[in-house]
Amino acid sequence: MAGCAGFNLKAVVRRLSRLHPMFRHVLTGVFPRAFMAQRLVIHAIALKTAIHLIFCIKSGTFMKLYYSPGACSLSPHIVLREAGLPFDLERVDNKAKKTASGTDFWSVNPKGMVPTLQLDDGQILTEGPAIVQYIADCRPETGLMPAPGTMERYRVLEWLNFVVAEIHKQFTPLFKPDTPEDYKTIAKNNILKAFALLDRHLAGKQYLLGDRFSVADAYLFVVLNWARLHKIDLAEWPNVKAFRERVAARPMVHEAMKAEGLIKPAA
């Protein structure tokens, strides 16, 4: 394809194809049987994303996610891909506080923590639950975050807060070598209690809100992955284990994990 004033159309096609499998079908005009009923919606989302992507390429500005492989920054990484938004990634060395390009990470985020999202206008947004809501609201048609004012949205916020307080922050001391063993035991027991509650809630459900995947599911999936690092076997909670496997099988989750080096590319 020929380039177009200010941007390269090939770059648009390559990025669209990487963002979501549906764009490959839009570009080729060949839709799998499972997508036939949704093809008009897919075309609409693809067109909206393409326009945004062309603007970003012309202006040279993309959202950039600062991440550390497998950390809580994997949650907004997954949501970015599920939303089909154009973005760049920059890895952060959490110990050295340096980015892959050599930038002092403290100068990017004074909190010194991932995830950090640089918006396409240069603003910096921090804190995972805030970031995933912002991303989802950029693409409301995806349903990753229910509409403002609905009870469903408050349910997503409820689960985001539960994951932050009852699971994520309980795992934090387990990663620190200077945490007293007695406190690690308390934190681990709190995690086990949270998993038991989740197992009861997820009985008969695909995701936290039922059949619809949301930003809260992406966050929960990430912290569940930390269980094996601390010898917690999810088999004790079959509904939780099935949920983790279900989310792991989503194409965009797989792509995010592969991009972070958490999954080896197929030979």
GISULWO-V567349 format. One record per residue. RES is the residue in one letter. OMEGA is omega in radians with two decimals (* if undefined). Layout:
RES/OMEGA, RES/OMEGA
//
This chain:
M/3.12, A/3.06, G/3.13, C/-2.98, A/3.05, G/3.11, F/-3.12, N/-3.09, L/3.09, K/3.13, A/3.09, V/-3.11, V/-3.13, R/-3.12, R/3.11, L/-3.11, S/3.13, R/-3.05, L/-3.09, H/-3.13, P/-3.09, M/-3.12, F/3.10, R/3.14, H/3.10, V/-3.07, L/-3.10, T/-3.09, G/-3.14, V/-3.10, F/3.01, P/-3.12, R/-3.09, A/-3.09, F/-3.00, M/-3.10, A/-3.08, Q/-2.94, R/3.12, L/3.09, V/3.13, I/3.11, H/-3.12, A/3.13, I/-3.13, A/-3.14, L/-3.14, K/3.13, T/-3.14, A/3.12, I/3.11, H/-3.11, L/3.11, I/3.10, F/-3.12, C/-3.14, I/3.13, K/-3.09, S/-3.13, G/-3.11, T/3.02, F/2.93, M/3.11, K/3.09, L/3.02, Y/-2.98, Y/2.95, S/-3.02, P/3.06, G/3.12, A/-3.12, C/3.07, S/3.06, L/-3.14, S/3.07, P/3.07, H/3.10, I/-3.09, V/3.07, L/-3.13, R/3.10, E/3.14, A/-3.14, G/-3.13, L/3.05, P/-3.13, F/3.01, D/3.11, L/2.98, E/-3.10, R/3.13, V/2.99, D/-3.03, N/-3.13, K/-3.11, A/-3.08, K/3.07, K/3.07, T/-3.12, A/3.14, S/3.12, G/-3.14, T/3.02, D/-3.05, F/3.09, W/-3.13, S/3.10, V/-3.13, N/-3.13, P/3.07, K/3.11, G/-3.05, M/2.94, V/0.03, P/3.00, T/-3.12, L/3.01, Q/-3.11, L/-3.07, D/3.02, D/3.07, G/3.13, Q/3.12, I/3.08, L/-3.13, T/-3.13, E/-3.04, G/-3.12, P/3.09, A/-3.11, I/-3.09, V/3.08, Q/3.11, Y/-3.12, I/-3.11, A/-3.14, D/3.02, C/-3.14, R/-3.08, P/-3.10, E/3.13, T/-3.13, G/3.13, L/3.05, M/3.14, P/-3.07, A/3.09, P/3.09, G/3.14, T/3.10, M/3.13, E/3.12, R/3.13, Y/3.08, R/3.09, V/3.11, L/3.10, E/-3.12, W/3.06, L/-3.14, N/3.09, F/-3.13, V/3.12, V/-2.96, A/-2.98, E/3.14, I/-3.08, H/-3.06, K/3.03, Q/3.08, F/-3.03, T/-3.14, P/3.13, L/3.12, F/-3.06, K/-3.08, P/-3.09, D/3.09, T/3.10, P/-3.09, E/3.14, D/-3.14, Y/3.09, K/3.13, T/3.12, I/-3.12, A/-3.13, K/3.11, N/3.09, N/3.11, I/-3.13, L/3.10, K/3.13, A/3.13, F/3.12, A/3.10, L/3.13, L/-3.11, D/3.10, R/-3.11, H/-3.05, L/3.12, A/3.12, G/-3.13, K/3.04, Q/-3.08, Y/-3.06, L/-3.14, L/3.14, G/-3.08, D/-3.05, R/3.10, F/3.14, S/3.13, V/3.12, A/3.11, D/3.12, A/-3.13, Y/3.13, L/3.12, F/-3.08, V/-3.09, V/3.07, L/3.12, N/-3.12, W/-3.07, A/-3.08, R/3.13, L/-3.11, H/3.04, K/3.04, I/-3.08, D/-3.11, L/3.13, A/3.12, E/-3.13, W/-2.99, P/3.13, N/3.09, V/3.13, K/3.13, A/3.09, F/-3.12, R/3.14, E/3.13, R/3.14, V/3.13, A/-3.11, A/3.13, R/-3.07, P/-3.09, M/3.04, V/3.10, H/-3.14, E/3.13, A/-3.13, M/3.10, K/-3.14, A/3.14, E/3.12, G/-3.12, L/3.09, I/3.12, K/3.11, P/3.11, A/-3.12, A/*
//
